[in-house]
Amino acid sequence: DPDKVTVEAKDGKLVWNFDSEYVYYYLFYNAYTYNDVQVSIRADNRGRNNNNISLICRYDPNVGWYEFNIANSGLYDIFYAEVTKSGKISYNSITNGGSNSIKQGKDVNEYSITCKGQQLTLNINGDEVKTITEKKYGLREGQIGVSVSSFNVLPILIEMDWLKVDEPK
């Protein structure tokens, strides 16, 4: 229900407010294409404890992208999101796991991803959670993005204080 989903700048924050189930809302920064990149955000969960925040690198709308999903429950996934010939998105798992670094419930988390060469790295609240060498899909460049997803527990209310794009260290 589009009337129950808003994403807007409010009081200096990007506020994601979902009162509709199974919403996957993406924002892409299409002004620039990056090879190696680090994307970081600070997100304050003000709603229920059942959502994903995703960071994206090497986005190409015709090919696909790498997507790092962090669930407020303590789990994470890294996917290659492939644009199929029919134009649909097929999510291919690269790796997944859980992390005690994720602050669950109504709390603030800082997430960072690095896409450098074939290395994909996920950092959560300053802790390196996972680094993997990805050779199967071999994306080299693309845009960056961020996403919030709702499932079957509402409402979802995420306030993002900042998003930072940087060169990997």
Backbone as CSV, one residue per row, in Angstrom:
resi,resn,N_x,N_y,N_z,CA_x,CA_y,CA_z,C_x,C_y,C_z
1,ASP,0.846,-1.177,0.000,0.000,0.000,0.000,0.892,1.241,0.000
2,PRO,1.049,1.902,-1.148,1.958,3.048,-1.255,1.605,4.208,-0.325
3,ASP,0.340,4.328,0.068,-0.054,5.416,0.967,0.471,5.212,2.382
4,LYS,0.954,4.022,2.676,1.452,3.712,4.014,2.974,3.618,4.055
5,VAL,3.640,4.159,3.025,5.096,4.124,2.946,5.600,5.531,2.628
6,THR,6.477,6.046,3.504,7.100,7.334,3.200,8.601,7.232,3.453
7,VAL,9.350,7.874,2.589,10.785,8.041,2.753,11.035,9.514,2.474
8,GLU,11.496,10.238,3.509,11.634,11.683,3.361,12.718,12.228,4.271
9,ALA,13.258,13.372,3.882,14.200,14.094,4.735,13.384,14.854,5.771
10,LYS,13.744,14.651,7.045,12.993,15.303,8.123,13.940,15.556,9.289
11,ASP,14.026,16.799,9.742,14.879,17.178,10.873,16.320,16.725,10.676
12,GLY,16.833,16.854,9.454,18.211,16.522,9.157,18.502,15.041,9.015
13,LYS,17.464,14.216,8.956,17.636,12.769,8.832,16.822,12.256,7.648
14,LEU,17.240,11.109,7.119,16.440,10.419,6.122,15.568,9.428,6.882
15,VAL,14.262,9.648,6.855,13.316,8.870,7.653,12.544,7.912,6.748
16,TRP,12.634,6.623,7.079,11.927,5.551,6.380,10.790,5.108,7.292
17,ASN,9.548,5.325,6.880,8.389,5.011,7.713,7.458,4.094,6.914
18,PHE,7.402,2.818,7.301,6.606,1.823,6.583,5.520,1.297,7.514
19,ASP,4.286,1.373,7.061,3.185,0.713,7.752,2.503,-0.238,6.770
20,SER,3.330,-0.850,5.930,2.873,-1.814,4.926,3.862,-2.976,4.923
21,GLU,3.338,-4.191,4.837,4.177,-5.388,4.891,4.918,-5.634,3.580
22,TYR,6.083,-6.238,3.699,6.905,-6.698,2.580,7.210,-5.597,1.559
23,VAL,7.711,-4.498,2.104,8.161,-3.378,1.271,9.679,-3.468,1.170
24,TYR,10.202,-3.339,-0.040,11.637,-3.318,-0.289,11.913,-2.022,-1.043
25,TYR,12.358,-1.002,-0.329,12.482,0.343,-0.876,13.963,0.659,-1.075
26,TYR,14.354,0.958,-2.322,15.752,1.207,-2.680,15.945,2.656,-3.103
27,LEU,17.084,3.225,-2.703,17.535,4.519,-3.205,18.948,4.337,-3.737
28,PHE,19.189,4.828,-4.958,20.506,4.715,-5.578,21.052,6.105,-5.863
29,TYR,22.349,6.253,-5.678,23.029,7.491,-6.020,23.603,7.308,-7.419
30,ASN,22.911,7.853,-8.404,23.291,7.593,-9.797,24.128,8.698,-10.433
31,ALA,24.631,9.617,-9.609,25.441,10.709,-10.163,26.881,10.286,-10.435
32,TYR,27.293,9.139,-9.880,28.685,8.757,-10.015,28.797,7.235,-10.015
33,THR,29.774,6.725,-10.763,30.074,5.296,-10.803,31.412,5.075,-10.104
34,TYR,31.439,4.082,-9.213,32.630,3.792,-8.408,33.210,2.434,-8.789
35,ASN,34.516,2.305,-8.696,35.169,1.000,-8.793,35.278,0.458,-7.371
36,ASP,36.296,0.878,-6.643,36.455,0.503,-5.247,35.796,1.585,-4.397
37,VAL,34.989,1.155,-3.409,34.218,2.126,-2.645,33.911,1.583,-1.253
38,GLN,33.765,2.522,-0.315,33.277,2.199,1.016,32.013,3.016,1.237
39,VAL,30.950,2.360,1.691,29.668,3.014,1.964,29.327,2.760,3.423
40,SER,29.023,3.839,4.158,28.723,3.725,5.584,27.460,4.511,5.912
41,ILE,26.711,4.017,6.899,25.524,4.733,7.382,25.406,4.586,8.892
42,ARG,24.661,5.500,9.448,24.250,5.406,10.855,22.737,5.360,10.846
43,ALA,22.169,4.276,11.422,20.721,4.068,11.380,20.168,3.847,12.787
44,ASP,19.118,4.568,13.098,18.438,4.478,14.393,17.111,3.759,14.173
45,ASN,16.959,2.565,14.760,15.710,1.811,14.638,14.718,2.330,15.670
46,ARG,13.662,2.961,15.207,12.645,3.519,16.094,11.347,2.718,16.029
47,GLY,11.304,1.671,15.193,10.080,0.870,15.051,10.255,-0.512,15.645
48,ARG,9.689,-1.492,14.972,9.731,-2.879,15.448,11.060,-3.526,15.094
49,ASN,11.315,-4.670,15.690,12.596,-5.362,15.547,12.532,-6.413,14.436
50,ASN,12.015,-6.041,13.276,11.894,-6.994,12.172,12.037,-6.246,10.854
51,ASN,13.294,-5.901,10.508,13.541,-5.173,9.270,14.945,-5.462,8.783
52,ASN,15.200,-5.115,7.546,16.545,-5.173,6.981,16.970,-3.775,6.577
53,ILE,18.244,-3.495,6.789,18.870,-2.325,6.187,19.918,-2.882,5.240
54,SER,19.952,-2.358,4.027,20.868,-2.888,3.016,21.745,-1.778,2.470
55,LEU,23.018,-2.124,2.264,23.957,-1.242,1.588,24.362,-1.908,0.290
56,ILE,24.521,-1.104,-0.746,24.718,-1.629,-2.093,25.935,-0.991,-2.731
57,CYS,26.706,-1.824,-3.444,27.814,-1.315,-4.240,27.782,-1.971,-5.616
58,ARG,28.440,-1.311,-6.552,28.591,-1.786,-7.933,27.243,-2.047,-8.610
59,TYR,26.326,-1.154,-8.353,24.979,-1.232,-8.935,24.997,-0.844,-10.410
60,ASP,24.482,-1.734,-11.229,24.258,-1.489,-12.655,22.833,-1.947,-12.936
61,PRO,21.913,-1.037,-13.308,20.513,-1.404,-13.464,20.259,-2.472,-14.535
62,ASN,21.217,-2.680,-15.420,21.045,-3.678,-16.476,21.700,-5.018,-16.154
63,VAL,22.581,-5.044,-15.150,23.344,-6.256,-14.837,23.022,-6.785,-13.442
64,GLY,23.192,-5.925,-12.434,22.968,-6.326,-11.055,23.852,-5.555,-10.103
65,TRP,23.987,-6.061,-8.854,24.748,-5.367,-7.833,25.060,-6.311,-6.679
66,TYR,25.965,-5.851,-5.791,26.227,-6.534,-4.536,25.381,-5.866,-3.464
67,GLU,24.680,-6.676,-2.701,23.784,-6.165,-1.663,24.119,-6.825,-0.330
68,PHE,24.385,-5.982,0.667,24.689,-6.428,2.023,23.451,-6.139,2.873
69,ASN,22.737,-7.166,3.291,21.536,-7.005,4.105,21.870,-7.266,5.562
70,ILE,21.505,-6.328,6.430,21.701,-6.495,7.863,20.327,-6.465,8.508
71,ALA,19.968,-7.580,9.143,18.662,-7.683,9.801,18.776,-7.181,11.230
72,ASN,17.761,-6.503,11.693,17.746,-5.992,13.051,17.752,-7.131,14.076
73,SER,17.491,-8.351,13.620,17.468,-9.518,14.505,18.860,-10.052,14.823
74,GLY,19.895,-9.599,14.088,21.256,-10.051,14.346,21.862,-10.868,13.215
75,LEU,21.140,-11.039,12.114,21.629,-11.817,10.974,22.042,-10.893,9.834
76,TYR,22.871,-11.423,8.920,23.255,-10.666,7.734,23.366,-11.609,6.537
77,ASP,23.241,-11.041,5.356,23.424,-11.749,4.085,24.199,-10.849,3.145
78,ILE,25.015,-11.453,2.295,25.616,-10.737,1.174,25.152,-11.451,-0.087
79,PHE,24.537,-10.695,-0.990,23.962,-11.239,-2.215,24.576,-10.605,-3.450
80,TYR,24.505,-11.353,-4.535,24.611,-10.760,-5.861,23.179,-10.697,-6.371
81,ALA,22.671,-9.497,-6.564,21.329,-9.297,-7.098,21.461,-9.184,-8.610
82,GLU,20.971,-10.189,-9.300,21.131,-10.292,-10.753,19.864,-9.843,-11.472
83,VAL,20.037,-8.974,-12.452,18.920,-8.572,-13.300,18.797,-9.646,-14.388
84,THR,17.681,-10.372,-14.377,17.478,-11.458,-15.333,17.053,-10.909,-16.693
85,LYS,17.025,-11.768,-17.692,16.626,-11.355,-19.045,15.207,-10.794,-19.066
86,SER,14.350,-11.276,-18.172,12.970,-10.791,-18.108,12.861,-9.473,-17.339
87,GLY,13.990,-9.007,-16.749,13.980,-7.753,-16.008,13.708,-7.922,-14.521
88,LYS,13.462,-9.143,-14.074,13.246,-9.397,-12.651,14.592,-9.512,-11.947
89,ILE,14.562,-9.449,-10.619,15.782,-9.537,-9.824,15.860,-10.926,-9.188
90,SER,16.995,-11.583,-9.368,17.260,-12.880,-8.754,18.386,-12.681,-7.737
91,TYR,18.115,-13.030,-6.484,19.098,-12.850,-5.421,19.898,-14.132,-5.242
92,ASN,21.214,-14.042,-5.459,22.122,-15.171,-5.355,22.981,-14.991,-4.108
93,SER,22.902,-15.935,-3.174,23.629,-15.827,-1.917,25.126,-15.997,-2.134
94,ILE,25.894,-15.062,-1.597,27.349,-15.163,-1.588,27.793,-15.702,-0.229
95,THR,27.231,-15.157,0.851,27.504,-15.644,2.204,26.445,-15.094,3.142
96,ASN,26.366,-15.659,4.343,25.441,-15.159,5.360,25.936,-15.586,6.730
97,GLY,25.332,-15.041,7.746,25.720,-15.402,9.105,25.009,-14.536,10.117
98,GLY,25.524,-14.550,11.336,24.982,-13.746,12.414,26.100,-12.978,13.082
99,SER,25.730,-11.905,13.761,26.734,-11.088,14.434,26.175,-10.517,15.732
100,ASN,26.941,-10.684,16.806,26.589,-10.058,18.080,26.886,-8.563,18.072
101,SER,27.510,-8.063,17.000,27.805,-6.634,16.889,26.562,-5.816,16.563
102,ILE,25.514,-6.465,16.058,24.269,-5.755,15.715,23.504,-5.463,17.003
103,LYS,23.220,-4.193,17.244,22.414,-3.796,18.399,20.941,-3.976,18.028
104,GLN,20.291,-4.919,18.687,18.908,-5.237,18.370,17.952,-4.312,19.104
105,GLY,16.719,-4.274,18.619,15.697,-3.446,19.244,15.849,-1.989,18.856
106,LYS,15.324,-1.117,19.688,15.372,0.318,19.411,16.736,0.835,19.812
107,ASP,17.634,0.844,18.839,19.015,1.239,19.101,19.627,1.772,17.813
108,VAL,20.819,2.326,17.937,21.531,2.922,16.809,22.665,1.995,16.392
109,ASN,22.778,1.759,15.081,23.856,0.948,14.520,24.560,1.723,13.424
110,GLU,25.863,1.466,13.304,26.637,1.992,12.185,27.100,0.816,11.340
111,TYR,26.728,0.856,10.073,27.058,-0.212,9.126,27.976,0.350,8.052
112,SER,28.925,-0.475,7.615,29.847,-0.063,6.563,30.154,-1.264,5.678
113,ILE,30.185,-1.022,4.371,30.608,-2.056,3.431,31.777,-1.521,2.618
114,THR,32.649,-2.433,2.227,33.746,-2.078,1.346,33.757,-3.057,0.187
115,CYS,33.802,-2.520,-1.012,33.946,-3.308,-2.236,35.248,-2.851,-2.865
116,LYS,36.282,-3.682,-2.715,37.623,-3.318,-3.165,38.195,-4.509,-3.930
117,GLY,38.373,-4.329,-5.243,38.811,-5.446,-6.061,37.814,-6.584,-5.941
118,GLN,38.293,-7.767,-5.588,37.405,-8.920,-5.406,36.984,-9.110,-3.951
119,GLN,37.402,-8.199,-3.082,37.098,-8.316,-1.657,35.818,-7.554,-1.311
120,LEU,34.896,-8.251,-0.644,33.672,-7.647,-0.122,33.742,-7.746,1.396
121,THR,33.599,-6.603,2.081,33.742,-6.579,3.539,32.539,-5.890,4.171
122,LEU,32.043,-6.488,5.259,30.963,-5.926,6.057,31.490,-5.593,7.443
123,ASN,31.294,-4.337,7.862,31.626,-3.888,9.210,30.355,-3.443,9.904
124,ILE,30.237,-3.827,11.180,29.069,-3.443,11.970,29.563,-2.854,13.282
125,ASN,29.208,-1.610,13.529,29.586,-0.910,14.754,31.085,-1.022,15.033
126,GLY,31.886,-0.833,13.984,33.335,-0.830,14.107,33.995,-2.191,14.077
127,ASP,33.206,-3.264,14.051,33.758,-4.620,14.020,33.702,-5.174,12.600
128,GLU,34.833,-5.715,12.119,34.821,-6.394,10.822,34.132,-7.736,11.014
129,VAL,32.975,-7.890,10.402,32.153,-9.080,10.587,32.480,-10.147,9.555
130,LYS,32.694,-9.718,8.310,32.945,-10.699,7.252,33.697,-10.045,6.111
131,THR,34.733,-10.736,5.622,35.412,-10.376,4.382,35.433,-11.632,3.535
132,ILE,35.050,-11.483,2.279,34.999,-12.630,1.378,35.567,-12.218,0.026
133,THR,36.246,-13.137,-0.621,36.721,-12.916,-1.983,35.644,-13.409,-2.928
134,GLU,35.158,-12.521,-3.790,34.063,-12.853,-4.700,34.595,-12.905,-6.126
135,LYS,34.611,-14.105,-6.719,35.119,-14.280,-8.080,34.060,-14.767,-9.055
136,LYS,32.932,-15.240,-8.558,31.916,-15.850,-9.425,31.217,-14.820,-10.318
137,TYR,30.835,-13.677,-9.751,30.053,-12.691,-10.507,30.929,-11.574,-11.053
138,GLY,31.986,-11.225,-10.352,33.021,-10.337,-10.858,32.616,-8.929,-11.231
139,LEU,31.687,-8.332,-10.471,31.340,-6.933,-10.748,32.533,-6.039,-10.442
140,ARG,32.795,-5.086,-11.325,33.966,-4.222,-11.165,33.635,-2.781,-10.819
141,GLU,32.465,-2.317,-11.229,32.124,-0.918,-10.988,30.620,-0.761,-10.970
142,GLY,30.178,0.376,-10.446,28.754,0.679,-10.423,28.459,1.771,-9.425
143,GLN,27.198,2.024,-9.251,26.730,3.049,-8.339,26.549,2.448,-6.942
144,ILE,26.228,3.295,-5.989,25.981,2.831,-4.625,24.520,3.074,-4.283
145,GLY,24.072,2.401,-3.229,22.694,2.592,-2.815,22.457,2.124,-1.399
146,VAL,21.233,2.363,-0.944,20.792,1.958,0.381,19.327,1.521,0.269
147,SER,18.935,0.614,1.155,17.576,0.095,1.120,17.106,-0.218,2.531
148,VAL,15.802,-0.151,2.731,15.169,-0.627,3.959,14.036,-1.543,3.541
149,SER,13.870,-2.640,4.283,12.827,-3.618,3.973,11.975,-3.881,5.200
150,SER,10.666,-4.052,4.961,9.752,-4.470,6.020,9.314,-5.903,5.741
151,PHE,8.879,-6.578,6.781,8.373,-7.940,6.626,6.951,-7.982,7.187
152,ASN,6.652,-8.909,8.068,5.266,-9.060,8.515,4.992,-8.459,9.894
153,VAL,5.925,-7.664,10.435,5.728,-7.002,11.714,5.899,-5.504,11.486
154,LEU,4.924,-4.725,11.894,4.924,-3.287,11.628,4.738,-2.518,12.927
155,PRO,5.013,-1.230,12.955,5.564,-0.413,11.886,7.093,-0.492,11.851
156,ILE,7.656,-0.096,10.724,9.091,0.029,10.559,9.392,1.521,10.486
157,LEU,10.256,1.968,11.356,10.639,3.383,11.380,12.150,3.447,11.581
158,ILE,12.863,3.861,10.545,14.316,3.975,10.573,14.682,5.426,10.303
159,GLU,15.563,5.977,11.139,16.081,7.322,10.923,17.569,7.213,10.644
160,MET,17.986,7.629,9.461,19.403,7.606,9.093,19.980,9.004,9.267
161,ASP,20.981,9.086,10.164,21.626,10.374,10.452,22.523,10.808,9.311
162,TRP,23.251,9.831,8.717,24.173,10.169,7.644,24.467,8.944,6.794
163,LEU,24.907,9.221,5.599,25.431,8.220,4.670,26.734,8.785,4.140
164,LYS,27.780,7.978,4.176,29.098,8.452,3.752,29.637,7.538,2.666
165,VAL,30.157,8.133,1.601,30.803,7.396,0.519,32.272,7.801,0.537
166,ASP,33.161,6.796,0.537,34.585,7.086,0.703,35.411,6.088,-0.100
167,GLU,36.691,6.410,-0.240,37.636,5.447,-0.819,37.968,4.421,0.243
168,PRO,38.073,3.140,-0.140,38.449,2.136,0.868,39.860,2.359,1.368
169,LYS,40.087,1.972,2.597,41.406,2.116,3.202,42.261,0.911,2.924
